[in-house]
C-alpha cells in the first residue's frame, strides 16, 4: 500500500486529494496502517462512494487484498452485517477491472468446535484486554450470556485471531471503526487494547484522526477526548474539518 497523490486526486477530486496527501504525510502511523484505519472508518460510516475509491487506491497486489479482506470481514463485529456486506460490494466494484484479484475466490473458514473457539478466543481476548479480561467477559455475560459466548467464541476465537492480519493492525482499525460510529464505551476498551498489543499513543491518536476528512469535527474531538482521558496526553491538533 503506497499513497499516490496523483491517483488520489483522480479518484477523490483535487481538493480532497490534497487533503488526503496531507493526512498521509503525517507522522505517528505507518502508511499501511493509515490506509487500513481509513478504510475501517469509511466502512463504519457507511460512506460507500469514498470507500470504493479508497479501496481502489489502496490495493495493488494480493497481499494488499488479503489485508483489506480481513479488515472488512472483521467489520461485521463492530458495525454490523449490513455495513460489512455493502463494503464487500464496494470491494468488488473497486476490483472490477482486476481479474487477477478476486476476493470471491477465497475459501471460507469453517467454524472449529466450540471448545477450540473458546480456548483461542480467551487467548486473544486476554492478549488485547489484559487484566480486564475476566471483568469484561463477566460484565457482558451478565448482560446477555449469549453475547458473552459469541464475543469470545466468534469475535475473538473465529475472527480476530485469524493470522492473515496482525492483531496490532486489527485493533487500530477497530479504534477507527468505533470512532466513526461514536461507540465510546467500546472505544475506551479498544484504545486500552491497542496499548496492550504494542501500539503507542501516537498511533492510536492517528487512527482516530484518520476520520477527520469523513466525519464531523465534533465526532473526532469526542473520540480524541476518550483517548486523552486514557493516555493523559493533550489533543495536539486544532480539529476543524475545514483545514484538513
N, C-alpha and C positions, 0 to 999 in steps of 0.2 A: 504494500500500500504506500504509494508516493503521491503527495499532493501536487497537482498540476494546475497552476493558476490559469493558464490559457483554457484548459478544458473546463475548469470551474466557471469561468466567465461565459463559456458557450452553453453550459448546462443551466446556470442559475441567473444569468444576466451579469452585466459588467459591474454594477454597484454591489450586489450581493457577492459576486465572485471576489471582489476586492476585500470585502468584509471577511470572507472565509479565508482569504490569503493572510490577513492579519491574525485571525484566530489560529490558523495552523502554524504561524510563525512564533506563537507564544511558547515560552519555556514551560517546564513543570510536568509535561506529559509527552510521551513518545508519539510520533506521528501515527503509528498503527493504533495505539490506544485512543487517540483523539478521533480517528475515523470510527472506531467501534463505539465509542461513547456517543458520538453524533448520531450514528445510525440507531442506537438504542433510544436516544431521546426522540428522534423523529418517529420511530415505531410507536412509542408510548403515547406521543402526542397525536397519533393518527394522521400525520401530515404525509399522505401517500405521494403527492406530487414531488415534494422535495426529497422524500425517502428514495423514490425511484431514481432521481438524479444523483443522489449521494451514493447509491449502490453502483450506478454506472461509473462514477468517479473512483470508487474505492477498489473495485475488483478487476485485477488484471490477469490472475492466474489461479490455478486450482487451490493453492494454499490460501489465497485470499478468500476464495469461495467457501472453503471449509470453515474458516473462522467466522465469516458472516453467517453462514448457515446455522452454526451452533449458537451464535448470538441471537438471531431471530427466533430460533426454536425456544430458547430459554425465556423469551419474552412472554410466552403464554402464562408463565408462572407469576409474572408481575403486572402485566397489563391485559391479560385475558386472551382466550382463543380468538375472538373476532379480530383484535389488533394483530395477533400473530398470523392468522390466515391471510388478512389483507397484505401484510408485509411480504408474504411469500408470493402473492400475486405481483407485488412491486418487484421482487427479485426476478421473477420470470420475465417481466417486461424489460427490466434492465439488461437481461442477458439474452434477449430475443435474437440478436444477431451474432451470438457466440455459441455456435454448435459444439465447440469443444468444452463448454462449461454448462453442465446440465444438472442442477440440483435434484431434479426428478429421478435421476439415475441412482441416487444414493439409496442404500438399503436401510430400512428402518431397523431400529434396535429393539428386539423383543424384551419384555419385562423379565427380569430374573425372579426367582422365588421371593416371597415376602421376607423371609429371614435374611437373605442375602442383600436385598434392597435396604432393609432396616440397618443392617450392620454397616454397609457402605454409607448410607445416609447419616448415621450417627457420627461416623468418622469425619465426613465432610462438614457436617454442621458444627462439630466441635472445633474443627480447624478454623472455620470462619468466625464463630461466636465465642470461642474460648471458654472462659469461666462462666459465661452467661448461658452456656448450652442447656444445662438442666432447667434453669429458671425459665428460659424462653419456651422450651418444649412443654414444660408443665403448664405454663400460662396458656398457651394455645390449646393444649389438650383439655384444660379446664373449661375453656370457652366452647370448644367443639372437638370432641375426641376424634372424629373422622378427619378434620382438618389437621389435627396434631399428627395423625398417622400419615396422611398424604404429604404433609410438609417434609417429613423425614424420608419416607419411602420413595415417593415420586419426585418431589422437588430436589432434595439433596442426594438421594440414592440413585435415581434414574437419570436426572438431567444435569444438575450442577457438578456431578462427579465425573462427567464424560471428559476424556483426556484430550479431545481434539481442540479444546480451547482452555488455556491455563486459568486457574482459579483467580489470579490477580486481574486478568482482563475481564473475567465474568463479573467480579464484584464491582469493578469500576463502572462497567456498563449497567449493573443493577442500580448503582447510585444515580446514574444519568436517567434511567427509566423512572425511578421513584421521584426524582426531582421534577420530571415532566408532568407527572400526574398529581403531584402535591401530597404524596403519602408520607407525611413527616414521621409518623411513628416507626414505619419500616425503614425510612431513610436514616433515622437515628441508628437503628440496629446495623444497617449495612455500611454506614460510614465507619462505625466501630469494627465491622467485619473486614472492611478494606485495610484498616490499620493492622488487624490480626494476621492478614495474609501477606503483609510486606509492602503495602502501598504507603508512601509518605504523604504528609498532609497537603503538600503542593499538588500532587497527582489527584487527590480527591477533590481539591478545590477546582482544578481544571476540568474534572469530569462533570462537575455541576455547571461551571462557566460555559462549557460547550453548548448549553441550551440557549444562550443569550440571543442568537440570531432567530430562533424559532419560537421562543416562549416570551411571555411578558416579563419585563424587568422585575415586577413585584414577585413573580413566581421564583425567579432566580435568586433574588435577595432573600426570600423566605427560606429557600434551601441552604443558601450560604450562611444564614444565621444559625441553622441547625449545625452546620459544620463548625462555625465559630464557637458555639457553646460547648462542643465536644473537644475541640483542639485547643481552645484558649487563644487562638490567633485572631487578629482583626481581619476584616474583609479589606483587601488591598486595592480593589478597583472601585471607581465610581460607576455603579451599574446603571446603564441607560441604554435602551435599545437603539437610540438614535446614533450612538457613536461607534457601534461595533463594525 
